[in-house]
Amino acid sequence: MKEKINDSDYEEISPTAIVTAYPRIFTDIPYEKEIYKWLNTNCKTELTLYKNLAPEMEARYKLTNKLLNNSKIKQVLELASGYSSRGLIYSKKGYNYVELDLESICKNKLKLFKDINIMIPENLKILSGNALRKSSFDECEKHFNKKEPIAVINEGLLRYLTFEEKKIVAENIYNILSKHGGIWITSDVTPKKFIKSQDNALQDFNKNVSKITSRNNLNDRFENIEHIKKFFGDIGFELIEVHQFNEMKDELYSINKLNIIDDKIEKTLEDAIVVVMKIKD
Ligand SMILES: C[S@@+](CC[C@H](N)C(=O)[O-])C[C@H]1O[C@@H](n2cnc3c(N)ncnc32)[C@H](O)[C@@H]1O
């Protein structure tokens, strides 16, 4: 499998980064409106965009931040960071932050920051690479303090990968955490039942995502928590925390100020999760 890794196989996932960036304009997350404005002008696409995805994207983003803050770890490797503002915000707070995404996204992100007059802090690195390649992790690792732990983060990558590919990414994460210590925070293990509630809340969402990428398959989803524990446990991870998106409901601008909510959206927030893993002792 390793020799067959080809970046162009994954580039078809990249436009989904616009699908996830758009709903963040209906939140109070800094920079997101400016970022999307640039994308809308400079990346012409035929994508169907969903305002009603805002509570889910906002909850995912804020819950991930909360778990990162709780960890007190100040070095972050964010995989498949897309057009997210998190790296910029946390590097401005003094975190040592490395983002890794495919080349086209990184090129756009660097250009967009320049165009909207955002100075990239010294301690934020936006690196082109592939989360399936060990060599990309080696490049990222050069920017970390060897004595400090790392929090690896990803939101919106593993769902597009087969189980064989997920395993390769997980092994790369295992490798870097085994040297530094730290944790892995991810929303990308959300079980199958969530896809059903997402389909109920956002009609044709998954059908439209499948038009963008052939890599949006129900068979590549986890069945339940037991499946998640077993899959990552076999690689050497221990699942230490499971959090529902719902936990963030009171802190969501999209719900509390813009009232983007109904019963179906509420159900997606119950079924979606972020987990924290660490290497087994
Ligand atoms: C749904 S987007 C999520 C982006 C961002 N995390 C967010 O929440 O807005 C998926 C991202 O995965 C990236 N991606 C896909 N395959 C990748 C790979 N093999 N290595 C690194 N990034 C990858 C895409 O380029 C895209 O930015």
The ligand as a Tripos MOL2 file, in Angstrom:
@<TRIPOS>MOLECULE
LIG
   27    29     1     0     0
SMALL
NO_CHARGES

@<TRIPOS>ATOM
      1 C1        -13.6690   18.2420    4.7470 C.3       1 LIG1
      2 S1        -12.1340   19.0680    4.4760 S.3       1 LIG1
      3 C2        -11.8240   19.5490    6.1590 C.3       1 LIG1
      4 C3        -10.9390   20.7330    6.2570 C.3       1 LIG1
      5 C4        -10.8600   21.3610    7.6550 C.3       1 LIG1
      6 N1        -10.3730   20.4250    8.6300 N.3       1 LIG1
      7 C5        -12.1950   21.9170    8.0670 C.2       1 LIG1
      8 O1        -12.7710   21.4180    9.0380 O.co2     1 LIG1
      9 O2        -12.6700   22.8450    7.4340 O.co2     1 LIG1
     10 C6        -10.9960   17.7340    4.1800 C.3       1 LIG1
     11 C7         -9.5500   18.1530    4.0510 C.3       1 LIG1
     12 O3         -8.7310   16.9670    3.9590 O.3       1 LIG1
     13 C8         -7.6230   17.2860    3.1580 C.3       1 LIG1
     14 N2         -6.9950   16.0160    2.7400 N.ar      1 LIG1
     15 C9         -7.5220   15.0450    2.0030 C.ar      1 LIG1
     16 N3         -6.6820   14.0220    1.8570 N.ar      1 LIG1
     17 C10        -5.5560   14.3620    2.5410 C.ar      1 LIG1
     18 C11        -4.3270   13.7080    2.7740 C.ar      1 LIG1
     19 N4         -4.0840   12.4940    2.2730 N.pl3     1 LIG1
     20 N5         -3.3890   14.3210    3.5240 N.ar      1 LIG1
     21 C12        -3.6510   15.5750    4.0460 C.ar      1 LIG1
     22 N6         -4.8050   16.2280    3.8660 N.ar      1 LIG1
     23 C13        -5.7450   15.6290    3.1180 C.ar      1 LIG1
     24 C14        -8.2840   18.0580    2.0330 C.3       1 LIG1
     25 O4         -7.3570   18.7210    1.2160 O.3       1 LIG1
     26 C15        -9.2250   18.9670    2.8140 C.3       1 LIG1
     27 O5         -8.5920   20.1470    3.1990 O.3       1 LIG1
@<TRIPOS>BOND
     1     1     2 1
     2     2     3 1
     3     2    10 1
     4     3     4 1
     5     4     5 1
     6     5     6 1
     7     5     7 1
     8     7     8 2
     9     7     9 1
    10    10    11 1
    11    11    12 1
    12    11    26 1
    13    12    13 1
    14    13    14 1
    15    13    24 1
    16    14    15 ar
    17    14    23 ar
    18    15    16 ar
    19    16    17 ar
    20    17    18 ar
    21    17    23 ar
    22    18    19 1
    23    18    20 ar
    24    20    21 ar
    25    21    22 ar
    26    22    23 ar
    27    24    25 1
    28    24    26 1
    29    26    27 1
@<TRIPOS>SUBSTRUCTURE
     1 LIG1         1 GROUP 0 **** ****
